[in-house]
Structure formats: C-alpha cells, structure tokens
Amino acid sequence: MGRLSNASRLTALPAVLMAMLFALPVFAQSLKDVTAELCVSGDCVDGRGRLEFTTPFGKGEYAGNFSEGEFHGIGRLDMPLSFTEREVYDGNWRRGLRDGRGKHWNGRGNLYIGEWMNNKRHGRGSYFINLPEWRENEHSEFWLSENTENYSGEFQNDNYHGRGTYRWPNGNKFEGSFFANNKHGQGTFYYAAGTARQQLWNYGDFVR
C-alpha cells in the first residue's frame, strides 16, 4: 500500500484507523503517516488483539481491547514520531477516545498520569514537564511529583482547573486554586528553603 495522500485513499482504511485519525488530536502527527495496518494477533474487532501500524518511521501498535473495531477498554497505543521519538498512551479507552485513567508520554519531554474524559485530561492527575527521558515504571507518580517540574491536582477540559500544586525545578511550589491554567484565588507559595507566603491571584495576575 502506498502513502495515504488523498481523501479517496483514506476511505480505504478500516474503521478503527479512521476513527483514530479523527478522534485523537494528540496522536494526529503520529497517525497521519500510517501507510498500512494489520491485526497480528487476537481479535481486533470485538475482543482483545494487537493491531500493527506501518509508518515511514517504523512500526507502531495498539495492544488491548476492541469493540466494534474501536479501541475500547484497556489498551496501549505506541507510535513513532520520528526515528528516535515515540509517543505512548497506556490506559482506558471508550469508543476510540481516551476515557478513564491512563498515562500519556508525548515523546518530547512531557508526561501525564491521571484521569481522562472524552480524550481530554479531566479529573485528578499529574502533568510532568521537560523530562529529559521517560523509562516506563522507573519512578512512581508520587516520586515524579516531588522531584520534577509538574502540576498535580484537578483538571477540567484539558486545563489546570480547581485545587492543585505547581512545582518548579528549583523546588519552589505553589499550592492553591487554578482557573483555566492560571493561578486564581487563594494559595500558598512554598520556597525550597522552607519558608512560605500566602498569596492572592486573579486569573493569573498577582494581587498580593
């Protein structure tokens, strides 16, 4: 099969791949170059199986549960972004969308572990930023939250929203309220040296 360069060739792809192409914006870059797919084991329609993708950067795969040809239940999608970078989502799916608890490594330094709804970070979770590398299961979510730059707390519609903690690489951290990715309301700023200061924020603007 040649590269999928136009709409008519896209329509020849199986329903599961078409669903993924249009339902997963985070994976858009890694799925758009898929040139072929093959169910290499199990049942890739209604059951548990392993679906292999061919891309210009090598092989990708989904291993997990399917329902009516869509990723549904527990599964892991691992796709190449380049010859050296890979993107991974491992967790719950609902009708081709990330929904429930799962972890997503974007292949370029950022890792999210937590709850999803309708393919967006929603609920409680932790977002780790500028990691030099990620070795799966090497560190716990708690260890990462205490030792790397991250936001841990409540998410809504893919944003930091609600109560949470933002920690900087030098150990300083802010615990308080967030609104649409901005600090908002009361909070406490903790210095790495051990002192603390009460703060008030208004939609990302410092008040006092």
C-alpha positions in Angstrom: 0.0 0.0 0.0 1.3 3.5 -0.9 1.2 6.5 1.3 -2.3 7.9 2.1 -2.1 11.2 0.3 -5.7 12.0 -0.5 -9.2 11.6 0.7 -10.1 8.7 -1.6 -7.3 6.6 -0.3 -8.2 7.5 3.3 -11.6 6.0 2.8 -10.0 2.6 2.1 -8.7 2.4 5.6 -10.5 0.1 8.2 -13.0 1.8 10.5 -10.7 1.5 13.5 -7.9 3.5 11.9 -10.3 6.1 10.5 -11.8 6.6 14.0 -8.3 7.1 15.5 -7.2 9.5 12.8 -10.1 11.9 13.6 -10.7 11.2 17.3 -7.2 11.6 18.7 -5.7 15.1 18.2 -2.7 14.4 20.5 -1.8 11.5 18.2 -2.6 13.3 14.9 1.0 13.7 13.9 1.9 10.1 14.6 -1.2 8.6 12.9 -1.3 10.8 9.8 1.6 8.9 8.2 0.2 5.4 8.7 0.5 3.6 5.4 -0.8 0.2 6.4 -2.3 -1.7 9.3 -2.5 -5.4 10.2 -4.2 -7.3 13.0 -1.2 -9.5 14.0 -2.9 -11.4 16.9 -6.2 -11.9 18.6 -9.5 -10.2 17.7 -9.1 -6.6 16.6 -12.9 -6.1 16.1 -14.6 -7.4 19.2 -12.2 -8.8 21.8 -8.5 -8.4 22.6 -5.9 -8.2 20.0 -2.8 -6.4 18.6 -3.0 -4.1 15.7 0.3 -3.1 14.0 0.7 0.1 12.1 3.3 0.8 9.4 4.8 4.3 9.2 7.8 6.0 7.5 9.5 5.9 10.9 8.9 2.3 11.7 6.2 0.2 13.3 3.6 1.3 15.8 1.0 -0.8 17.5 -2.1 -0.9 19.6 -2.4 -3.8 22.0 -5.6 -4.1 24.0 -9.4 -4.4 23.9 -11.6 -3.6 20.9 -15.4 -3.2 20.5 -16.9 -2.9 17.0 -13.5 -2.1 15.6 -12.7 0.7 18.0 -10.2 0.9 20.9 -12.4 0.2 23.9 -11.4 -0.9 27.4 -7.8 -1.3 28.5 -5.1 -0.8 25.8 -1.8 0.7 24.9 -1.0 2.7 21.8 2.7 3.1 20.9 3.5 5.2 17.8 6.8 6.6 16.3 7.0 10.3 15.9 10.4 10.1 14.3 13.3 7.6 14.0 14.2 8.4 17.7 11.0 9.5 19.4 7.9 7.5 20.3 4.5 8.6 21.7 2.7 6.3 24.1 -0.8 6.2 25.7 -1.5 3.3 28.1 -4.8 3.2 29.9 -8.6 3.2 29.4 -10.4 3.8 26.2 -14.1 4.4 25.3 -15.1 4.1 21.7 -11.7 5.2 20.4 -11.2 8.0 22.9 -9.1 8.1 26.0 -11.6 8.0 28.8 -10.8 6.8 32.4 -7.4 6.6 33.9 -4.3 6.5 31.7 -0.8 7.8 31.1 0.4 9.6 28.1 4.0 10.3 27.1 4.2 12.8 24.3 7.6 11.6 23.2 9.1 15.1 23.7 9.5 15.6 27.4 6.0 15.7 28.8 4.1 13.0 30.7 0.6 13.0 32.0 -0.7 10.4 34.5 -4.3 10.7 35.6 -7.9 10.8 34.6 -9.4 11.5 31.1 -12.8 12.2 29.7 -13.7 12.4 26.0 -10.0 12.4 25.1 -9.1 15.3 27.4 -7.4 15.5 30.8 -10.3 15.7 33.2 -10.4 14.9 36.9 -7.3 14.3 39.0 -3.9 13.9 37.5 -0.3 15.0 37.3 1.4 16.6 34.3 5.2 16.4 34.3 7.1 18.9 32.2 10.5 18.9 30.5 11.6 15.4 31.5 14.9 14.5 29.8 13.7 11.0 29.3 11.0 8.6 30.4 11.6 5.0 31.4 8.2 3.3 31.9 7.6 2.3 35.5 11.0 3.5 36.7 9.5 6.2 39.0 6.2 6.4 40.7 3.8 9.3 40.2 4.5 10.4 43.7 8.3 10.5 43.2 7.9 12.4 40.0 5.6 15.0 41.7 8.2 15.6 44.4 11.3 15.7 42.2 10.4 17.2 38.7 8.6 20.3 37.4 5.0 19.5 37.4 1.3 20.3 38.0 -0.6 17.9 40.2 -4.2 18.3 41.0 -7.5 18.9 39.3 -8.0 19.2 35.6 -11.1 20.3 33.6 -11.4 20.2 29.8 -7.6 19.7 29.4 -6.7 22.7 31.7 -5.3 23.1 35.2 -8.6 23.9 37.0 -9.5 23.6 40.7 -7.2 22.8 43.5 -3.6 21.9 42.6 0.1 22.3 43.2 2.7 23.6 40.7 6.3 22.7 41.5 9.3 24.3 39.8 12.6 22.6 39.1 14.3 24.5 42.0 11.9 23.1 44.5 9.6 26.1 44.9 5.9 25.3 44.7 2.5 26.9 44.8 -0.5 25.2 46.3 -3.9 26.7 45.7 -6.6 27.4 43.2 -6.3 27.4 39.4 -8.7 28.5 36.7 -8.1 27.6 33.0 -4.3 27.1 33.6 -3.9 30.3 35.6 -3.5 30.7 39.4 -6.7 32.2 40.7 -7.8 32.8 44.2 -6.1 32.0 47.5 -2.9 30.0 47.6 0.4 29.4 49.4 3.8 29.8 47.8 6.4 27.5 49.4 10.1 28.3 49.0 12.6 25.4 48.7 14.4 26.9 51.7 11.4 26.1 53.9 9.5 29.4 54.2 6.0 30.1 53.0 3.9 33.1 51.9 0.2 33.4 51.5 -0.9 34.8 48.1 -3.9 36.0 46.2 -4.3 35.7 42.5 -6.9 37.0 40.0 -7.0 35.0 36.7 -3.2 34.7 36.5 -2.5 38.2 37.9 -0.8 38.6 41.2 -2.8 40.7 43.7 -0.9 40.4 46.9 
